[in-house]
Structures are given as structure tokens and as C-alpha cells.
Amino acid sequence: MKKYVASLFSPTIAVVALLATPLAAQPRVQVGYCTSVRNIAAAKAAGFDYIEVGTSEIAAMPDADFEQALQNAKEVGLPVPAANTFLPAALKVTGPTIDPEQQLAYVKKALDRLSKLGVQTVVFGSGGARRVPDGFSKDEAFKQLVAFGKRAAPEARARGVTIAVEPLRKEETNIINSAAEGLALVEAVNDPNFQLMIDFYHLSSEHEDPAIVSRAKDHVRHLHMANPTGRVFPLAWEEFEYGPFFAALRQTGYNRRISVEASTKALSADAPRAIALLRAAFDAPSASGGERAVSDGARSVQTSGQAGGNLGYDDTPMQPDGKWRVHDGRRPQPPIVNPGPAPASPLPVPADAVVLIGGRDDLSGWRMGNGSPATWSMRNGIVETGKGMIYTKAEFTDFQLHVEFATPSNVIGDGQGRGNSGVYLLGKFEIQVLDSYNNPTYPDGQAAAMYGQHPPLVNASRPPGQWQTYDIVFTAPRFSSSGTLEKPAMVTVLHNGIIVQNAMTFWGPTQHKKIDPYTPDCVKGPIALQDHGNPVRYRNVWLRPIDGSTK
């Protein structure tokens, strides 16, 4: 499901850290705001620790205007330790017409002014400046970027500044689009004053695994943050899957700065919420998850995964049978059963099956939620989760469904933030997909759970990265002519060949922290696969309608 509890904070790491070093000894991550230097007073009033200014704006100011801006910054008293937009678009650093002398002249002037403001890190995004002209060699362009870094880094060092290259999404430039590529550039430049920054908006847009944070930990000098949905201020954990990113950052011990680079229509209202959200991500290592930082509803997780803690909620409604709350972490964990080795190849497809994901790289039978063509990537018969849920164009009623999936082999995050996705029956009833191998969470949210309703009879999960199977037999709900529910939806599920749901009824359509009531539109619908921000893979998905019930 979209919301999660135990994905943001790693309790084992937190305990080790607390035993090893007093919390007060850890430098606090500062939260800043990317804005014009002219807005410094508003940024201070909003509660930010600093502002991050645009280098192009600073460099283009007449001397008198710059001196006035410098004086105003001193009077306001808010630090300016970071800058972005290092190079204007017209100053090319790739292509056949670059001018190294012109580059260096600009770099010296810009760094002189930034150092007077107190800037310590300048972000080298500058998508226009580094865009590779059509027909020009990407390999040669990369060498040009390396040469630029080697020229600019000593100038930055002389002024106490570090250049941090920013990977940008492909819509903004055509070179250094991932943190992995940025890391390769940093390593090629090989200068302590030419390092890496990571912008969550771009990382998410490019669907890059947050595990890159761990790989690049020795080089990450700065961060940008936004809610990728609209590139607005991040305000709440449930609005996006932030957990794996912050879990990776905490594991690396990141303790520098994070700047909000996002839009808002209400700075004074949104800034305190964004600041609290981001500080909580770094300041509360013993909390159970993102929502713990902003809600009293989620209880603390246990510190070792052993019985006795609460991995879920204690403020949710009671389930209809009156035994447990929705997402109750005190509920007993299902026993673990080893399902045996993973299949070496996709299992055979019955002759009468409707193939939804097969060996051909074809998603023409799928759509996004708004009806547009499915945008998830597919290669060699394997689909990887992308932005937004995808739905089959065909609709079904009663069916047998086979799904093969694999959670990421590189483990990032905990609980609901680890290998999370979902298979939605009729687009409304979820069978949870999660990495539940040595990963405790609330039982009605683990792998093969009828999410928020019934845990699996056993935990039959394979290790992360290995292919797993769901075999599902589903019967849609039935309603009278007057719209009264006569028979609820029923499902049987085999996880890796082991029965985990045996003719169980859904109490209603799936929701987070509650159960929705039945409505007559629940009788037919598509198969849907959920985007939860984790790169889960799917292959060999097929369906056999029962009684030919398809639209």
C-alpha cells in the first residue's frame, strides 16, 4: 500500500548508533531553501537554517547590487552556505565550440562572489550548459566534463568551495542523468573539491535505486528534496515513498545539508511542515517510520524484530471480527516455511490463458490510471515498476491468476519500505507484494497478505532478488438487483506453491489504515500492479477467466 510504517527508520542501526555515540554528539542535518537571495528574510521567517542561492543570479548582478545583497544577507543573519545553477546555459562545457578560457573566467568571477557570501558548496546542475549537441560524441562530452572539473576544482579549493555535480533527469539534459553516472564523473575528476550531490526529484524521476547512496557515500556532499509529484514541498510521509532514500542516508551517516528545491503557494504554512518532516528523517532513529515523526498514531517498532514490540498501529479501526486492529503490529507473525529453490525460468503458460506479461516486450494491454499508455519499462520479458500504478485494459470477474515477481536483491529500507508493490484484483482488492524475508512488519501487510485484512497462513518468502510466484483464484463479489451485497469477494492464494490464503473473504476493498465498504462497482475490474517507489520486477503474468468472464 502507498502508506507505510516501518520503512523509514532502521531500528537495528539506530540501537547500534545510540549505544556507540550519544545522540547529541551527532551533527544535525541542516534544512535549507533554494530561493533568490532577495528572499532571504522570508526564508528566515519560515524557519529554514539557510538559503541556497542561484549562482547565475549572483554572477550577473552589477557590483552595486551584489554589495547590497551581501549587506542584506549579513543584516538578516541567515547563512548562505550553498548555491546552485553554477553555469548559465550559454556557457557550454560540451560540444565542438567550448571555450575553456571563457569557462575559467566565469568560474573565477562566480566563485569569488559565492565565497564572499559564505558559500561552501556550489551545485553543478546546469543542464543547458552541459547538454551534448546532437551528433556529438557522448564519450568525448564526458571527457570534456572531466577536463572542466579538473580546471574548476582548484579554483573552488582556493576559495574554500566544493563543486558538487548534480545528476539531472533526461528532460533537463542528456548527460549525467543518474547518480551512478555522476559518481563516475567524480571518480574520473579525482579531486576533493569536485564531489556529488543527489536530488531526490531527479533520482525518483529516473527510477534510480536509492542504494546508490550507499555506493556514493564517500562523495555525497549535498542534497535537494521535493515531492516528485508536482515538484512541490514535501509535507507528509504518505504522499510519496521517501523511506528507502532516507534509510540509505542514515546508514551512511549523512550529516550535512538538504535543501528544499520545490514550489509552494504558501511558504509560511508549508515550510514548517517540510522542515519538520526532513529533520525527523535524520533526528529520530528510534522511530518506526516516517509517519511516526508526524503522527502519534504509529507506535515505536521493536529494536530487534523479536516478539513483543508493535510494528504497526494502535489507532486504527478494529477489523470486523473484533480480534485485531487494521495493521496491528502486536498480531502474531506467521510461521516461516522454506518454499524451496526459485524456478530457473518462467513457469509454463496454459494454452487457454490470457497472457498479461509474457516473453515479448509488449505492454500494449496495460494503461496508466488516467487511461494513457503504460509507461513502466519492459526488457526481455521483465517489467520493472515505474511511476504510478498500471492497469490491464481488459476487465475480469472470476479468474485464476499467475504472477511471478522479484523484490530488489540490494536490500534498502525496512518493513513496508522494502520491496513493496501489490497485485490488485479488479483494481480494488490487494494481495501485498513485499520483501518479507527476515523483514518483520505488521502481519496484515506482509507478503501474500490480503492487505489490511488477513495475514498469510505462513511466510513462504524467498530471499530478495529471487523469483517468487503467486497463484490466485478469485471470485468477485455478488450484488442483488437493488445493490445489496449478497456475497463478498473470495480469494485463495498460493505463495511459491504453498497455500497461504484458503478461500478467504475480503471484508471490503483495500485501503491503508481502514477497510472500505463494498459498492456495486466492485463486480468487475482490471488487474493492477502497484508502484510503491521500490524497483520490483514482474514476469510471466497470465490469467484464466472462470466461465469466460471478461469484458
KOLVEXDREN-849556 format. One record per residue (C-alpha): residue in three letters; x, z, y. Coordinates in steps of 0.2 Angstrom, whole numbers. Each point is the difference from the previous one (the first is absolute). Last residue first. Layout:
REM KOLVEXDREN-849556
ALA / X / Z / Y
...
***
This chain:
REM KOLVEXDREN-849556
LYS / -76 / -104 / -38
THR / 6 / 8 / -17
SER / -10 / 8 / -13
GLY / 4 / -10 / -16
ASP / -8 / 13 / -11
ILE / 16 / 10 / 2
PRO / 12 / -9 / 11
ARG / 18 / -1 / -7
LEU / 13 / 4 / 13
TRP / 19 / -4 / 2
VAL / 15 / 7 / 10
ASN / 16 / -6 / -7
ARG / 12 / 7 / 13
TYR / 0 / 13 / 14
ARG / 14 / 8 / 10
VAL / -1 / 16 / 11
PRO / 10 / -1 / 16
ASN / -7 / 16 / 8
GLY / -10 / 0 / 17
HIS / -16 / 4 / -8
ASP / -7 / -18 / -3
GLN / -14 / 0 / -12
LEU / -5 / -13 / -13
ALA / -18 / -5 / 0
ILE / -12 / -7 / -14
PRO / -15 / -7 / 8
GLY / -18 / 6 / 1
LYS / -17 / 3 / -9
VAL / -12 / 14 / -1
CYS / 7 / 11 / 14
ASP / -11 / -8 / 13
PRO / -14 / 12 / -6
THR / 8 / 15 / 8
TYR / 9 / 14 / -9
PRO / 6 / 15 / 10
ASP / 18 / 2 / 5
ILE / 11 / 13 / -7
LYS / 12 / 10 / 11
LYS / 18 / 4 / 4
HIS / 5 / -19 / -1
GLN / -14 / -12 / -5
THR / -5 / -8 / -16
PRO / -18 / -6 / -3
GLY / -12 / 13 / -9
TRP / 0 / 13 / -14
PHE / 9 / -12 / -11
THR / -5 / 1 / -18
MET / 13 / 2 / -14
ALA / -1 / -10 / -16
ASN / 17 / 7 / -6
GLN / 13 / 0 / 14
VAL / 18 / 3 / -6
ILE / 1 / -11 / -16
ILE / 18 / -4 / -4
GLY / 5 / -18 / -1
ASN / 12 / 1 / 15
HIS / -15 / 8 / 10
LEU / -17 / -4 / -9
VAL / -15 / 2 / 11
THR / -18 / 2 / -3
VAL / -12 / -2 / 15
MET / -18 / 4 / 4
ALA / -10 / -4 / 16
PRO / -15 / 11 / 3
LYS / -17 / -4 / -8
GLU / -18 / 0 / 8
LEU / 5 / 1 / 18
THR / -15 / -3 / 11
GLY / -1 / -16 / 9
SER / -19 / -3 / -1
SER / 3 / -14 / -13
SER / 10 / 13 / -10
PHE / 19 / 1 / 0
ARG / 13 / -2 / -13
PRO / 19 / 5 / 2
ALA / 13 / -12 / -6
THR / 8 / 2 / -17
PHE / 18 / -1 / -1
VAL / 13 / -2 / -15
ILE / 17 / 2 / 6
ASP / 17 / -3 / -8
TYR / 14 / 6 / 12
THR / 18 / -5 / -4
GLN / 17 / 6 / 5
TRP / 16 / -10 / 4
GLN / 16 / 11 / 3
GLY / 6 / 3 / 17
PRO / -4 / 18 / 1
PRO / 0 / 9 / -17
ARG / -16 / -3 / -11
SER / -16 / 10 / 3
ALA / -11 / 6 / -14
ASN / -6 / 15 / 10
VAL / -15 / 6 / -11
LEU / -19 / 2 / 1
PRO / 1 / -9 / 17
PRO / -6 / 10 / 15
HIS / -18 / -3 / 5
GLN / -7 / -1 / 18
GLY / 11 / -2 / 15
TYR / 7 / -16 / -8
MET / -6 / -4 / -17
ALA / 17 / 5 / -6
ALA / 11 / -13 / -9
ALA / 16 / 6 / 10
GLN / -3 / 16 / 9
GLY / -13 / 3 / 14
ASP / -12 / 11 / -10
PRO / 14 / 10 / -6
TYR / 7 / 5 / 18
THR / 18 / -5 / -1
PRO / 15 / 3 / -11
ASN / 13 / -14 / -2
ASN / 10 / 1 / -16
TYR / -7 / -18 / -4
SER / -16 / -1 / 10
ASP / 5 / -15 / 10
LEU / -17 / -5 / 6
VAL / -14 / -12 / -3
GLN / -17 / 8 / 2
ILE / -16 / -7 / -9
GLU / -11 / -3 / 15
PHE / -19 / -3 / 1
LYS / -5 / -10 / 16
GLY / 7 / -18 / 0
LEU / -11 / -4 / -15
LEU / 14 / 9 / -10
TYR / 14 / 5 / 11
VAL / 17 / 1 / -7
GLY / 12 / 11 / 10
SER / 17 / 1 / 8
ASN / 12 / 14 / 2
GLY / 18 / -1 / -7
ARG / 5 / 17 / 8
GLY / -8 / 6 / 16
GLN / -15 / 9 / -10
GLY / 12 / 13 / -7
ASP / 18 / -3 / 6
GLY / 10 / -12 / 9
ILE / 13 / -14 / -5
VAL / 4 / -4 / -18
ASN / 9 / -17 / -2
SER / -8 / -7 / -15
PRO / -15 / -4 / 10
THR / -17 / 1 / -9
ALA / -4 / -13 / -13
PHE / -17 / -8 / -4
GLU / -9 / -9 / -14
VAL / -19 / -1 / 1
HIS / -13 / -4 / -13
LEU / -19 / 0 / 4
GLN / -15 / 1 / -11
PHE / -16 / -4 / 10
ASP / -17 / 5 / 6
THR / -5 / -6 / 18
PHE / 12 / -13 / 7
GLU / 4 / -8 / 17
ALA / 11 / -15 / 2
LYS / 11 / -2 / 16
THR / 11 / 14 / -7
TYR / 5 / 13 / 13
ILE / 17 / 4 / 8
MET / 3 / 16 / 9
GLY / 10 / 0 / 16
LYS / 19 / -4 / 3
GLY / 10 / -4 / -15
THR / 0 / 5 / -18
GLU / 11 / -10 / -12
VAL / -7 / -14 / -11
ILE / 10 / -5 / -15
GLY / -3 / -17 / -9
ASN / 17 / -7 / 5
ARG / -2 / 5 / 18
MET / -15 / 6 / 9
SER / -1 / 7 / 18
TRP / -15 / 8 / 7
THR / -9 / -10 / 13
ALA / -17 / -3 / -8
PRO / -10 / -14 / 9
SER / -12 / 6 / 14
GLY / -16 / 9 / -5
ASN / 2 / 15 / 12
GLY / 5 / 11 / -15
MET / 13 / -12 / -5
ARG / -3 / -13 / -13
TRP / 4 / -4 / -19
GLY / -4 / -15 / -11
SER / 13 / -10 / 9
LEU / 13 / 12 / -5
ASP / 11 / -12 / -10
ASP / 18 / 2 / -5
ARG / -4 / -6 / -18
GLY / 2 / 12 / -14
GLY / -16 / 10 / 2
ILE / -9 / 11 / 13
LEU / -19 / -1 / -1
VAL / -2 / -9 / -17
VAL / -18 / -1 / -5
ALA / 1 / 4 / -19
ASP / -8 / -11 / -14
ALA / 17 / -4 / -9
PRO / 6 / 18 / 1
VAL / 16 / 2 / 10
PRO / 16 / 6 / -10
LEU / 10 / 15 / 7
PRO / 12 / -3 / 13
SER / 18 / 1 / -6
ALA / 12 / 14 / -6
PRO / -14 / 12 / -2
ALA / 4 / 18 / 6
PRO / 7 / 12 / -14
GLY / -11 / 14 / -6
PRO / -15 / 9 / 8
ASN / 8 / 17 / 1
VAL / -14 / 12 / 3
ILE / 0 / 13 / 14
PRO / -14 / 12 / 1
PRO / -12 / -1 / 15
GLN / 4 / 12 / 14
PRO / -12 / 14 / 2
ARG / -10 / 1 / 16
ARG / 8 / 10 / 13
GLY / 4 / -16 / 10
ASP / -19 / -3 / 4
HIS / -2 / -18 / 6
VAL / -19 / 2 / 1
ARG / -4 / 18 / -4
TRP / -2 / 6 / -18
LYS / -13 / 7 / -12
GLY / -16 / -3 / 9
ASP / -5 / -15 / -10
PRO / -4 / -10 / 16
GLN / 18 / 2 / 6
MET / 2 / 14 / 13
PRO / 3 / -7 / 17
THR / 18 / 1 / 8
ASP / 8 / 14 / 9
ASP / 12 / 6 / -14
TYR / 11 / -15 / -1
GLY / 14 / -7 / -11
LEU / 16 / 5 / -9
ASN / -5 / 18 / -1
GLY / 13 / 11 / -8
GLY / 0 / 10 / -17
ALA / 6 / -12 / -12
GLN / 18 / -7 / 2
GLY / 3 / -15 / 12
SER / 15 / 9 / 7
THR / -4 / 6 / 18
GLN / -19 / 1 / -2
VAL / -9 / -10 / 13
SER / -7 / 9 / 16
ARG / -19 / -2 / 2
ALA / -9 / -14 / 9
GLY / -14 / 4 / 11
ASP / 9 / 8 / 14
SER / 4 / -17 / 7
VAL / 13 / -8 / 11
ALA / 16 / 4 / -9
ARG / -9 / 1 / -17
GLU / -6 / -17 / 2
GLY / 17 / -7 / -1
GLY / 4 / 8 / -17
SER / 2 / 16 / -9
ALA / 9 / 10 / 13
SER / 17 / 8 / -4
PRO / 10 / -12 / 10
ALA / -9 / 2 / 16
ASP / 11 / -5 / 15
PHE / 4 / -18 / -5
ALA / -18 / -7 / -2
ALA / -7 / 13 / 10
ARG / 10 / -6 / 15
LEU / -8 / -18 / -2
LEU / -18 / 6 / -1
ALA / 2 / 12 / 14
ILE / 8 / -13 / 11
ALA / -14 / -12 / -4
ARG / -14 / 12 / 3
PRO / 8 / 6 / 17
ALA / 2 / -19 / 5
ASP / -17 / -6 / -4
ALA / -10 / 10 / 14
SER / 12 / -1 / 14
LEU / 4 / -18 / -4
ALA / -18 / -6 / -1
LYS / -1 / -19 / -3
THR / 15 / 0 / -11
SER / 13 / -13 / -6
ALA / 15 / 3 / -11
GLU / 18 / 3 / -1
VAL / 1 / 19 / -4
SER / 18 / 5 / 0
ILE / 8 / 9 / -14
ARG / 16 / 10 / 3
ARG / 14 / 8 / -10
ASN / -2 / 12 / -15
TYR / 0 / -11 / -16
GLY / 4 / 11 / -15
THR / 0 / -14 / -12
GLN / -14 / 8 / -10
ARG / -10 / 2 / 16
LEU / 1 / -18 / 4
ALA / -5 / -5 / -17
ALA / -15 / 11 / 0
PHE / -4 / -6 / 18
PHE / -1 / -18 / -6
PRO / -9 / 4 / -17
GLY / -14 / 10 / 10
TYR / -5 / -12 / 14
GLU / -14 / -9 / -10
PHE / -12 / -3 / 15
GLU / -15 / 7 / 9
GLU / -1 / 16 / -11
TRP / 15 / 8 / 7
ALA / -7 / 0 / 18
LEU / 5 / -5 / 17
PRO / 13 / -14 / 0
PHE / -1 / -8 / 17
VAL / -5 / -19 / -1
ARG / 8 / -15 / -9
GLY / -17 / -6 / -4
THR / 1 / 6 / -18
PRO / 18 / 3 / -1
ASN / -2 / 17 / 7
ALA / 16 / 2 / 10
MET / 17 / 7 / -2
HIS / 18 / -5 / 6
LEU / 15 / 8 / -8
HIS / 19 / 3 / 5
ARG / 17 / 2 / -8
VAL / -2 / -6 / -18
HIS / 18 / -4 / -6
ASP / 4 / 13 / -13
LYS / -18 / 0 / -7
ALA / -1 / -18 / -3
ARG / -3 / 0 / -19
SER / -12 / 15 / 3
VAL / -9 / -8 / 13
ILE / -1 / -16 / -10
ALA / -12 / 10 / -12
PRO / -13 / -3 / 13
ASP / -4 / -16 / -10
GLU / -2 / -15 / 12
HIS / -17 / -7 / 2
GLU / 6 / -11 / 15
SER / -14 / 7 / 11
SER / 4 / 18 / -6
LEU / 18 / -1 / 4
HIS / -4 / -8 / 17
TYR / -12 / 13 / 5
PHE / 11 / 14 / -7
ASP / 14 / -5 / 11
ILE / 17 / 3 / -7
MET / 16 / 2 / 9
LEU / 17 / -5 / -6
GLN / 18 / 2 / 6
PHE / 13 / -8 / 11
ASN / 11 / 13 / 9
PRO / 8 / 5 / -16
ASP / 6 / -18 / -3
ASN / 0 / -9 / -16
VAL / -8 / -16 / 6
ALA / -4 / -6 / -18
GLU / -7 / 17 / -5
VAL / -11 / 0 / 15
LEU / -6 / -17 / -4
ALA / -4 / 4 / -18
LEU / -9 / 15 / 6
GLY / -11 / -11 / 11
GLU / -4 / -11 / -15
ALA / -5 / 15 / -10
ALA / -10 / 6 / 15
SER / -10 / -16 / -1
ASN / -2 / -15 / 12
ILE / 18 / -2 / 5
ILE / -3 / -19 / 5
ASN / -15 / -10 / 4
THR / -8 / 10 / 15
GLU / -16 / 8 / 6
GLU / -12 / -6 / -13
LYS / 12 / 2 / -14
ARG / 0 / 19 / 3
LEU / 15 / 8 / 9
PRO / 15 / 9 / -6
GLU / 7 / 11 / 14
VAL / 19 / 1 / 3
ALA / 6 / 16 / 7
ILE / 14 / -1 / 13
THR / 8 / 17 / 3
VAL / 4 / 6 / 18
GLY / 14 / 11 / 6
ARG / 6 / -12 / 13
ALA / 16 / -6 / -8
ARG / -9 / 0 / -16
ALA / -13 / -13 / 6
GLU / 14 / -12 / 6
PRO / 8 / 2 / -17
ALA / -17 / -4 / -9
ALA / -3 / -16 / 10
ARG / 14 / -11 / -6
LYS / -2 / 5 / -18
GLY / -18 / -1 / 1
PHE / 0 / -17 / 8
ALA / 12 / -7 / -14
VAL / -12 / 7 / -14
LEU / -15 / -8 / 9
GLN / 10 / -16 / 0
LYS / 4 / 1 / -18
PHE / -19 / 3 / -4
ALA / -4 / -16 / 10
GLU / 13 / -10 / -10
ASP / -9 / 6 / -16
LYS / -17 / -4 / 8
SER / 7 / -18 / 3
PHE / -9 / -8 / 15
GLY / -14 / -13 / -3
ASP / -12 / 10 / 10
PRO / 8 / 12 / 12
VAL / 4 / 17 / -7
ARG / -9 / 14 / 10
ARG / 13 / 13 / 6
ALA / -5 / 0 / 18
GLY / -18 / -2 / -3
GLY / -1 / 14 / -12
SER / 9 / 12 / 11
GLY / 0 / 15 / -12
PHE / 17 / 8 / 5
VAL / -5 / 18 / 3
VAL / 11 / 9 / 12
THR / 5 / 18 / -5
GLN / 9 / 13 / 11
VAL / -9 / -4 / 17
GLY / 5 / 13 / 13
LEU / -7 / -10 / 15
LYS / 17 / -4 / 6
SER / 4 / -6 / -18
LEU / -14 / -12 / 1
ARG / 6 / -7 / 16
ASP / 18 / -4 / -6
LEU / -7 / -6 / -17
ALA / -11 / -13 / 9
LYS / 15 / -6 / 11
LYS / 12 / -1 / -15
VAL / -12 / -8 / -11
TYR / -4 / -13 / 13
ALA / 18 / -5 / 2
LEU / 3 / 0 / -18
GLN / -14 / -12 / -4
GLN / 5 / -12 / 14
GLU / 18 / 0 / -8
PRO / -7 / -3 / -17
ASP / -10 / -15 / 5
ILE / -12 / -6 / -13
THR / -5 / -18 / -1
PRO / 0 / -5 / -18
GLY / -11 / 14 / -6
THR / 0 / 19 / -1
VAL / 3 / 13 / 14
LYS / -11 / -8 / 13
LEU / -2 / 8 / 17
ALA / -17 / -7 / 5
ALA / -10 / 13 / -10
PRO / 7 / 14 / 10
LEU / 12 / 12 / -10
PHE / -1 / 18 / -4
THR / -19 / 1 / -1
ASN / 1 / 19 / -4
ALA / 7 / 15 / 9
ALA / 4 / 18 / -6
PRO / 6 / 17 / 7
VAL / -11 / 0 / 16
PRO / -2 / 19 / 3
LEU / -15 / 7 / 9
GLY / 5 / 9 / 16
VAL / -13 / -7 / 12
GLU / 13 / 1 / 14
LYS / 14 / -8 / -10
ALA / -11 / -14 / -6
ASN / -5 / -3 / 18
GLN / 18 / -1 / 6
LEU / 4 / -13 / -13
ALA / -16 / -10 / 4
GLN / 5 / 0 / 18
GLU / 18 / -5 / -4
PHE / -7 / -14 / -11
ASP / -11 / -6 / 14
ALA / 14 / -1 / 13
ASP / 11 / -9 / -13
PRO / -13 / -13 / -3
MET / -8 / 2 / -17
ALA / 3 / -13 / -13
ALA / 11 / 11 / -11
ILE / -12 / 14 / -1
GLU / -15 / -11 / -4
SER / 10 / -9 / -13
THR / 6 / 16 / -8
GLY / -18 / 6 / -2
VAL / -2 / 19 / 0
GLU / -1 / 13 / -13
ILE / -8 / 16 / 7
TYR / 4 / 18 / -5
ASP / -7 / 16 / -8
PHE / -18 / -6 / 2
GLY / -14 / 12 / 6
ALA / -12 / -11 / 9
ALA / 6 / 7 / 17
LYS / 17 / -6 / -4
ALA / -6 / -17 / -4
ALA / -10 / -1 / 16
ALA / 16 / 5 / 10
ILE / 10 / -14 / -9
ASN / -12 / -14 / 3
ARG / 11 / -9 / 12
VAL / 14 / -1 / -13
SER / -12 / -11 / -10
THR / -6 / 6 / -17
CYS / 6 / 3 / -17
TYR / -5 / 18 / -3
GLY / 10 / 14 / -8
VAL / -1 / 13 / -14
GLN / 16 / 10 / -4
VAL / 4 / 5 / -17
ARG / 5 / 19 / -1
PRO / 17 / 4 / -4
GLN / 0 / 11 / -16
ALA / 7 / 18 / 2
ALA / -17 / 7 / 3
LEU / -5 / -5 / -17
PRO / 13 / 12 / -7
THR / 11 / -10 / -12
ALA / 3 / 0 / -19
LEU / -16 / 9 / -6
LEU / -11 / -10 / 12
ALA / 8 / -16 / -5
VAL / -2 / 2 / -18
VAL / -18 / 6 / 2
ALA / -4 / -16 / 11
ILE / 8 / -11 / -12
THR / -11 / 6 / -14
PRO / -16 / 0 / 11
SER / 2 / -19 / 5
PHE / -11 / -2 / 15
LEU / -10 / -15 / 5
SER / -9 / -6 / -16
ALA / -9 / 16 / -5
VAL / -16 / -2 / 8
TYR / -6 / -18 / 1
LYS / -13 / -10 / 9
LYS / -2 / -19 / -4
MET / -5 / 3 / -18
***
